[in-house]
Amino acid sequence: MAIIQGDFFQLIPVNEHSLKFDLKLLYKVGGKNPREEYKDAGYGLSLETAIKKCIQYAINQKFEVLSLKEYLDEFKNIQNELELQLNSL
């Protein structure tokens, strides 16, 4: 099974015949030895839902507070970036 991996996410097919994915997101784990690790963020998601969750995660990492317009603009910008990455494959 092919895992789809981006800068901060992994999409893992539920099985080789399914169009559903498990989503893992990259988090920074603190403590004495800071590191990054993937944590489960969803199970059995459609590709569309998984991508939206990735976008939401990216926005949450970048902002603490923003207006609805700023949120929607940022959502569209990140969505376009992901589409450009997919189109360059």
Secondary structure as GFF3:
##gff-version 3
##sequence-region A 1 89
A	DSSP	beta_strand	4	5	.	.	.	ID=ss1
A	DSSP	beta_strand	9	13	.	.	.	ID=ss2
A	DSSP	beta_strand	20	29	.	.	.	ID=ss3
A	DSSP	beta_strand	35	46	.	.	.	ID=ss4
A	DSSP	alpha_helix	47	62	.	.	.	ID=ss5
A	DSSP	alpha_helix	68	87	.	.	.	ID=ss6
###
